[in-house]
Amino acid sequence: MAIPDFLRLKDDGGADIKEPSFEKHNHLEQIELRYEKISWTYKDGNIIHSDSWNERTTA
């Protein structure tokens, strides 16, 4: 299966970069989310990380 034009990557000189992993995907989406605060929880290792754009971190 050939790489569709919208998935072709270009290097600085404008030449095509062939990425074999893209050939496995026949549909890709880009999603952007806006948030005030977000928390990630990694169950393996019990790691929790939070990020907020409107809270200052203080030392």
PDB file with one MODEL, atoms N, CA, C and O in Angstrom:
MODEL        1
ATOM      1  N   MET A   1       0.848  -1.171   0.000  1.00  0.00           N
ATOM      2  CA  MET A   1       0.000   0.000   0.000  1.00  0.00           C
ATOM      3  C   MET A   1       0.894   1.236   0.000  1.00  0.00           C
ATOM      4  O   MET A   1       1.808   1.339   0.818  1.00  0.00           O
ATOM      5  N   ALA A   2       0.648   2.139  -0.876  1.00  0.00           N
ATOM      6  CA  ALA A   2       1.442   3.364  -0.987  1.00  0.00           C
ATOM      7  C   ALA A   2       1.046   4.353   0.105  1.00  0.00           C
ATOM      8  O   ALA A   2      -0.071   4.313   0.621  1.00  0.00           O
ATOM      9  N   ILE A   3       1.971   5.235   0.447  1.00  0.00           N
ATOM     10  CA  ILE A   3       1.707   6.264   1.446  1.00  0.00           C
ATOM     11  C   ILE A   3       0.876   7.371   0.806  1.00  0.00           C
ATOM     12  O   ILE A   3       1.279   7.911  -0.225  1.00  0.00           O
ATOM     13  N   PRO A   4      -0.286   7.730   1.391  1.00  0.00           N
ATOM     14  CA  PRO A   4      -1.091   8.820   0.837  1.00  0.00           C
ATOM     15  C   PRO A   4      -0.332  10.140   0.904  1.00  0.00           C
ATOM     16  O   PRO A   4       0.532  10.323   1.762  1.00  0.00           O
ATOM     17  N   ASP A   5      -0.653  11.049   0.006  1.00  0.00           N
ATOM     18  CA  ASP A   5       0.053  12.328  -0.061  1.00  0.00           C
ATOM     19  C   ASP A   5      -0.023  13.112   1.243  1.00  0.00           C
ATOM     20  O   ASP A   5       0.938  13.786   1.614  1.00  0.00           O
ATOM     21  N   PHE A   6      -1.167  13.034   1.952  1.00  0.00           N
ATOM     22  CA  PHE A   6      -1.297  13.831   3.167  1.00  0.00           C
ATOM     23  C   PHE A   6      -0.458  13.282   4.318  1.00  0.00           C
ATOM     24  O   PHE A   6      -0.318  13.952   5.341  1.00  0.00           O
ATOM     25  N   LEU A   7       0.106  12.078   4.177  1.00  0.00           N
ATOM     26  CA  LEU A   7       0.965  11.509   5.210  1.00  0.00           C
ATOM     27  C   LEU A   7       2.443  11.604   4.867  1.00  0.00           C
ATOM     28  O   LEU A   7       3.288  11.187   5.660  1.00  0.00           O
ATOM     29  N   ARG A   8       2.761  12.134   3.723  1.00  0.00           N
ATOM     30  CA  ARG A   8       4.166  12.214   3.329  1.00  0.00           C
ATOM     31  C   ARG A   8       4.881  13.280   4.142  1.00  0.00           C
ATOM     32  O   ARG A   8       4.396  14.402   4.289  1.00  0.00           O
ATOM     33  N   LEU A   9       6.035  12.911   4.666  1.00  0.00           N
ATOM     34  CA  LEU A   9       6.865  13.840   5.414  1.00  0.00           C
ATOM     35  C   LEU A   9       7.941  14.374   4.496  1.00  0.00           C
ATOM     36  O   LEU A   9       8.390  13.682   3.582  1.00  0.00           O
ATOM     37  N   LYS A  10       8.355  15.603   4.736  1.00  0.00           N
ATOM     38  CA  LYS A  10       9.400  16.228   3.927  1.00  0.00           C
ATOM     39  C   LYS A  10      10.583  16.582   4.819  1.00  0.00           C
ATOM     40  O   LYS A  10      10.407  16.990   5.967  1.00  0.00           O
ATOM     41  N   ASP A  11      11.791  16.423   4.281  1.00  0.00           N
ATOM     42  CA  ASP A  11      12.955  16.894   5.021  1.00  0.00           C
ATOM     43  C   ASP A  11      13.172  18.367   4.719  1.00  0.00           C
ATOM     44  O   ASP A  11      12.380  18.977   4.001  1.00  0.00           O
ATOM     45  N   ASP A  12      14.242  18.946   5.262  1.00  0.00           N
ATOM     46  CA  ASP A  12      14.487  20.379   5.077  1.00  0.00           C
ATOM     47  C   ASP A  12      14.656  20.762   3.617  1.00  0.00           C
ATOM     48  O   ASP A  12      14.361  21.894   3.235  1.00  0.00           O
ATOM     49  N   GLY A  13      15.127  19.829   2.797  1.00  0.00           N
ATOM     50  CA  GLY A  13      15.307  20.107   1.376  1.00  0.00           C
ATOM     51  C   GLY A  13      14.061  19.861   0.550  1.00  0.00           C
ATOM     52  O   GLY A  13      14.069  20.108  -0.656  1.00  0.00           O
ATOM     53  N   GLY A  14      12.986  19.378   1.167  1.00  0.00           N
ATOM     54  CA  GLY A  14      11.744  19.134   0.455  1.00  0.00           C
ATOM     55  C   GLY A  14      11.609  17.722  -0.096  1.00  0.00           C
ATOM     56  O   GLY A  14      10.617  17.408  -0.755  1.00  0.00           O
ATOM     57  N   ALA A  15      12.605  16.855   0.168  1.00  0.00           N
ATOM     58  CA  ALA A  15      12.540  15.476  -0.320  1.00  0.00           C
ATOM     59  C   ALA A  15      11.632  14.648   0.588  1.00  0.00           C
ATOM     60  O   ALA A  15      11.531  14.913   1.786  1.00  0.00           O
ATOM     61  N   ASP A  16      10.973  13.643   0.008  1.00  0.00           N
ATOM     62  CA  ASP A  16      10.086  12.774   0.775  1.00  0.00           C
ATOM     63  C   ASP A  16      10.872  11.948   1.783  1.00  0.00           C
ATOM     64  O   ASP A  16      11.963  11.459   1.490  1.00  0.00           O
ATOM     65  N   ILE A  17      10.306  11.803   2.966  1.00  0.00           N
ATOM     66  CA  ILE A  17      10.836  10.898   3.978  1.00  0.00           C
ATOM     67  C   ILE A  17       9.855   9.743   4.038  1.00  0.00           C
ATOM     68  O   ILE A  17       8.678   9.951   4.332  1.00  0.00           O
ATOM     69  N   LYS A  18      10.307   8.549   3.770  1.00  0.00           N
ATOM     70  CA  LYS A  18       9.414   7.394   3.793  1.00  0.00           C
ATOM     71  C   LYS A  18       9.414   6.801   5.193  1.00  0.00           C
ATOM     72  O   LYS A  18      10.456   6.395   5.707  1.00  0.00           O
ATOM     73  N   GLU A  19       8.258   6.757   5.791  1.00  0.00           N
ATOM     74  CA  GLU A  19       8.092   6.245   7.141  1.00  0.00           C
ATOM     75  C   GLU A  19       7.253   4.976   7.075  1.00  0.00           C
ATOM     76  O   GLU A  19       6.040   5.052   6.882  1.00  0.00           O
ATOM     77  N   PRO A  20       7.881   3.808   7.231  1.00  0.00           N
ATOM     78  CA  PRO A  20       7.142   2.546   7.097  1.00  0.00           C
ATOM     79  C   PRO A  20       5.997   2.394   8.098  1.00  0.00           C
ATOM     80  O   PRO A  20       5.007   1.727   7.795  1.00  0.00           O
ATOM     81  N   SER A  21       6.110   2.991   9.268  1.00  0.00           N
ATOM     82  CA  SER A  21       5.043   2.824  10.258  1.00  0.00           C
ATOM     83  C   SER A  21       3.743   3.485   9.809  1.00  0.00           C
ATOM     84  O   SER A  21       2.667   3.062  10.232  1.00  0.00           O
ATOM     85  N   PHE A  22       3.818   4.516   8.960  1.00  0.00           N
ATOM     86  CA  PHE A  22       2.608   5.169   8.469  1.00  0.00           C
ATOM     87  C   PHE A  22       1.835   4.278   7.495  1.00  0.00           C
ATOM     88  O   PHE A  22       0.631   4.464   7.319  1.00  0.00           O
ATOM     89  N   GLU A  23       2.497   3.332   6.873  1.00  0.00           N
ATOM     90  CA  GLU A  23       1.809   2.480   5.903  1.00  0.00           C
ATOM     91  C   GLU A  23       0.793   1.568   6.573  1.00  0.00           C
ATOM     92  O   GLU A  23      -0.094   1.039   5.903  1.00  0.00           O
ATOM     93  N   LYS A  24       0.905   1.375   7.878  1.00  0.00           N
ATOM     94  CA  LYS A  24      -0.028   0.518   8.603  1.00  0.00           C
ATOM     95  C   LYS A  24      -1.341   1.239   8.904  1.00  0.00           C
ATOM     96  O   LYS A  24      -2.361   0.592   9.141  1.00  0.00           O
ATOM     97  N   HIS A  25      -1.324   2.563   8.895  1.00  0.00           N
ATOM     98  CA  HIS A  25      -2.506   3.344   9.261  1.00  0.00           C
ATOM     99  C   HIS A  25      -3.251   3.791   8.006  1.00  0.00           C
ATOM    100  O   HIS A  25      -2.655   4.339   7.079  1.00  0.00           O
ATOM    101  N   ASN A  26      -4.553   3.551   7.991  1.00  0.00           N
ATOM    102  CA  ASN A  26      -5.325   4.038   6.862  1.00  0.00           C
ATOM    103  C   ASN A  26      -6.203   5.223   7.262  1.00  0.00           C
ATOM    104  O   ASN A  26      -6.939   5.758   6.432  1.00  0.00           O
ATOM    105  N   HIS A  27      -6.130   5.637   8.535  1.00  0.00           N
ATOM    106  CA  HIS A  27      -6.875   6.818   8.968  1.00  0.00           C
ATOM    107  C   HIS A  27      -6.178   7.402  10.194  1.00  0.00           C
ATOM    108  O   HIS A  27      -5.892   6.682  11.150  1.00  0.00           O
ATOM    109  N   LEU A  28      -5.907   8.697  10.167  1.00  0.00           N
ATOM    110  CA  LEU A  28      -5.304   9.386  11.299  1.00  0.00           C
ATOM    111  C   LEU A  28      -6.103  10.641  11.601  1.00  0.00           C
ATOM    112  O   LEU A  28      -6.646  11.267  10.691  1.00  0.00           O
ATOM    113  N   GLU A  29      -6.180  11.012  12.869  1.00  0.00           N
ATOM    114  CA  GLU A  29      -6.854  12.233  13.272  1.00  0.00           C
ATOM    115  C   GLU A  29      -5.932  13.026  14.181  1.00  0.00           C
ATOM    116  O   GLU A  29      -5.084  12.464  14.873  1.00  0.00           O
ATOM    117  N   GLN A  30      -6.109  14.334  14.169  1.00  0.00           N
ATOM    118  CA  GLN A  30      -5.392  15.204  15.094  1.00  0.00           C
ATOM    119  C   GLN A  30      -6.424  15.852  15.994  1.00  0.00           C
ATOM    120  O   GLN A  30      -7.379  16.466  15.518  1.00  0.00           O
ATOM    121  N   ILE A  31      -6.230  15.714  17.290  1.00  0.00           N
ATOM    122  CA  ILE A  31      -7.180  16.246  18.257  1.00  0.00           C
ATOM    123  C   ILE A  31      -6.450  17.243  19.151  1.00  0.00           C
ATOM    124  O   ILE A  31      -5.363  16.955  19.652  1.00  0.00           O
ATOM    125  N   GLU A  32      -7.046  18.408  19.346  1.00  0.00           N
ATOM    126  CA  GLU A  32      -6.494  19.412  20.248  1.00  0.00           C
ATOM    127  C   GLU A  32      -7.500  19.664  21.358  1.00  0.00           C
ATOM    128  O   GLU A  32      -8.692  19.838  21.103  1.00  0.00           O
ATOM    129  N   LEU A  33      -7.012  19.680  22.583  1.00  0.00           N
ATOM    130  CA  LEU A  33      -7.876  19.898  23.737  1.00  0.00           C
ATOM    131  C   LEU A  33      -7.401  21.120  24.512  1.00  0.00           C
ATOM    132  O   LEU A  33      -6.200  21.331  24.681  1.00  0.00           O
ATOM    133  N   ARG A  34      -8.342  21.911  24.976  1.00  0.00           N
ATOM    134  CA  ARG A  34      -8.023  23.019  25.874  1.00  0.00           C
ATOM    135  C   ARG A  34      -8.512  22.633  27.255  1.00  0.00           C
ATOM    136  O   ARG A  34      -9.608  22.095  27.413  1.00  0.00           O
ATOM    137  N   TYR A  35      -7.700  22.908  28.238  1.00  0.00           N
ATOM    138  CA  TYR A  35      -8.072  22.519  29.583  1.00  0.00           C
ATOM    139  C   TYR A  35      -7.543  23.539  30.584  1.00  0.00           C
ATOM    140  O   TYR A  35      -6.569  24.243  30.316  1.00  0.00           O
ATOM    141  N   GLU A  36      -8.192  23.608  31.728  1.00  0.00           N
ATOM    142  CA  GLU A  36      -7.714  24.451  32.818  1.00  0.00           C
ATOM    143  C   GLU A  36      -6.733  23.663  33.673  1.00  0.00           C
ATOM    144  O   GLU A  36      -5.686  24.177  34.067  1.00  0.00           O
ATOM    145  N   LYS A  37      -7.077  22.414  33.957  1.00  0.00           N
ATOM    146  CA  LYS A  37      -6.199  21.540  34.724  1.00  0.00           C
ATOM    147  C   LYS A  37      -6.382  20.118  34.216  1.00  0.00           C
ATOM    148  O   LYS A  37      -7.492  19.704  33.879  1.00  0.00           O
ATOM    149  N   ILE A  38      -5.284  19.378  34.164  1.00  0.00           N
ATOM    150  CA  ILE A  38      -5.337  17.990  33.720  1.00  0.00           C
ATOM    151  C   ILE A  38      -4.434  17.160  34.622  1.00  0.00           C
ATOM    152  O   ILE A  38      -3.382  17.621  35.064  1.00  0.00           O
ATOM    153  N   SER A  39      -4.858  15.936  34.887  1.00  0.00           N
ATOM    154  CA  SER A  39      -4.064  15.011  35.699  1.00  0.00           C
ATOM    155  C   SER A  39      -3.900  13.708  34.949  1.00  0.00           C
ATOM    156  O   SER A  39      -4.858  13.170  34.395  1.00  0.00           O
ATOM    157  N   TRP A  40      -2.677  13.204  34.935  1.00  0.00           N
ATOM    158  CA  TRP A  40      -2.384  11.913  34.329  1.00  0.00           C
ATOM    159  C   TRP A  40      -2.131  10.932  35.456  1.00  0.00           C
ATOM    160  O   TRP A  40      -1.419  11.247  36.409  1.00  0.00           O
ATOM    161  N   THR A  41      -2.711   9.744  35.354  1.00  0.00           N
ATOM    162  CA  THR A  41      -2.503   8.690  36.340  1.00  0.00           C
ATOM    163  C   THR A  41      -1.960   7.461  35.628  1.00  0.00           C
ATOM    164  O   THR A  41      -2.607   6.897  34.745  1.00  0.00           O
ATOM    165  N   TYR A  42      -0.761   7.059  36.029  1.00  0.00           N
ATOM    166  CA  TYR A  42      -0.138   5.852  35.497  1.00  0.00           C
ATOM    167  C   TYR A  42      -0.302   4.763  36.548  1.00  0.00           C
ATOM    168  O   TYR A  42       0.325   4.813  37.606  1.00  0.00           O
ATOM    169  N   LYS A  43      -1.138   3.789  36.257  1.00  0.00           N
ATOM    170  CA  LYS A  43      -1.443   2.734  37.218  1.00  0.00           C
ATOM    171  C   LYS A  43      -0.209   1.897  37.536  1.00  0.00           C
ATOM    172  O   LYS A  43      -0.011   1.489  38.681  1.00  0.00           O
ATOM    173  N   ASP A  44       0.617   1.643  36.529  1.00  0.00           N
ATOM    174  CA  ASP A  44       1.832   0.863  36.735  1.00  0.00           C
ATOM    175  C   ASP A  44       2.870   1.756  37.412  1.00  0.00           C
ATOM    176  O   ASP A  44       3.484   2.593  36.751  1.00  0.00           O
ATOM    177  N   GLY A  45       3.071   1.593  38.695  1.00  0.00           N
ATOM    178  CA  GLY A  45       4.013   2.418  39.427  1.00  0.00           C
ATOM    179  C   GLY A  45       3.333   3.472  40.278  1.00  0.00           C
ATOM    180  O   GLY A  45       4.000   4.176  41.035  1.00  0.00           O
ATOM    181  N   ASN A  46       2.000   3.597  40.167  1.00  0.00           N
ATOM    182  CA  ASN A  46       1.219   4.543  40.963  1.00  0.00           C
ATOM    183  C   ASN A  46       1.779   5.963  40.860  1.00  0.00           C
ATOM    184  O   ASN A  46       2.062   6.595  41.878  1.00  0.00           O
ATOM    185  N   ILE A  47       1.937   6.457  39.649  1.00  0.00           N
ATOM    186  CA  ILE A  47       2.474   7.793  39.396  1.00  0.00           C
ATOM    187  C   ILE A  47       1.329   8.707  38.980  1.00  0.00           C
ATOM    188  O   ILE A  47       0.550   8.368  38.090  1.00  0.00           O
ATOM    189  N   ILE A  48       1.229   9.860  39.622  1.00  0.00           N
ATOM    190  CA  ILE A  48       0.207  10.853  39.294  1.00  0.00           C
ATOM    191  C   ILE A  48       0.905  12.176  39.015  1.00  0.00           C
ATOM    192  O   ILE A  48       1.751  12.614  39.796  1.00  0.00           O
ATOM    193  N   HIS A  49       0.552  12.810  37.905  1.00  0.00           N
ATOM    194  CA  HIS A  49       1.116  14.109  37.546  1.00  0.00           C
ATOM    195  C   HIS A  49      -0.022  15.027  37.132  1.00  0.00           C
ATOM    196  O   HIS A  49      -0.914  14.621  36.387  1.00  0.00           O
ATOM    197  N   SER A  50       0.006  16.260  37.613  1.00  0.00           N
ATOM    198  CA  SER A  50      -1.013  17.246  37.257  1.00  0.00           C
ATOM    199  C   SER A  50      -0.360  18.461  36.630  1.00  0.00           C
ATOM    200  O   SER A  50       0.792  18.783  36.920  1.00  0.00           O
ATOM    201  N   ASP A  51      -1.111  19.131  35.765  1.00  0.00           N
ATOM    202  CA  ASP A  51      -0.628  20.334  35.106  1.00  0.00           C
ATOM    203  C   ASP A  51      -1.791  21.313  35.007  1.00  0.00           C
ATOM    204  O   ASP A  51      -2.920  20.927  34.705  1.00  0.00           O
ATOM    205  N   SER A  52      -1.503  22.574  35.263  1.00  0.00           N
ATOM    206  CA  SER A  52      -2.527  23.602  35.187  1.00  0.00           C
ATOM    207  C   SER A  52      -1.919  24.859  34.601  1.00  0.00           C
ATOM    208  O   SER A  52      -0.816  25.252  34.981  1.00  0.00           O
ATOM    209  N   TRP A  53      -2.619  25.485  33.692  1.00  0.00           N
ATOM    210  CA  TRP A  53      -2.078  26.678  33.047  1.00  0.00           C
ATOM    211  C   TRP A  53      -2.297  27.924  33.880  1.00  0.00           C
ATOM    212  O   TRP A  53      -1.673  28.952  33.616  1.00  0.00           O
ATOM    213  N   ASN A  54      -3.164  27.863  34.877  1.00  0.00           N
ATOM    214  CA  ASN A  54      -3.457  29.075  35.648  1.00  0.00           C
ATOM    215  C   ASN A  54      -2.969  29.009  37.094  1.00  0.00           C
ATOM    216  O   ASN A  54      -3.330  29.869  37.897  1.00  0.00           O
ATOM    217  N   GLU A  55      -2.164  28.018  37.442  1.00  0.00           N
ATOM    218  CA  GLU A  55      -1.598  27.927  38.785  1.00  0.00           C
ATOM    219  C   GLU A  55      -0.087  28.071  38.704  1.00  0.00           C
ATOM    220  O   GLU A  55       0.557  27.480  37.837  1.00  0.00           O
ATOM    221  N   ARG A  56       0.471  28.856  39.609  1.00  0.00           N
ATOM    222  CA  ARG A  56       1.921  29.022  39.649  1.00  0.00           C
ATOM    223  C   ARG A  56       2.535  27.953  40.542  1.00  0.00           C
ATOM    224  O   ARG A  56       1.970  27.591  41.574  1.00  0.00           O
ATOM    225  N   THR A  57       3.683  27.459  40.139  1.00  0.00           N
ATOM    226  CA  THR A  57       4.426  26.558  41.007  1.00  0.00           C
ATOM    227  C   THR A  57       5.412  27.388  41.804  1.00  0.00           C
ATOM    228  O   THR A  57       6.102  28.246  41.253  1.00  0.00           O
ATOM    229  N   THR A  58       5.477  27.137  43.088  1.00  0.00           N
ATOM    230  CA  THR A  58       6.401  27.874  43.943  1.00  0.00           C
ATOM    231  C   THR A  58       7.364  26.901  44.588  1.00  0.00           C
ATOM    232  O   THR A  58       7.015  25.758  44.883  1.00  0.00           O
ATOM    233  N   ALA A  59       8.574  27.368  44.801  1.00  0.00           N
ATOM    234  CA  ALA A  59       9.600  26.505  45.391  1.00  0.00           C
ATOM    235  C   ALA A  59       9.578  26.606  46.891  1.00  0.00           C
ATOM    236  O   ALA A  59      10.372  25.950  47.565  1.00  0.00           O
TER     237      ALA A  59
ENDMDL
END
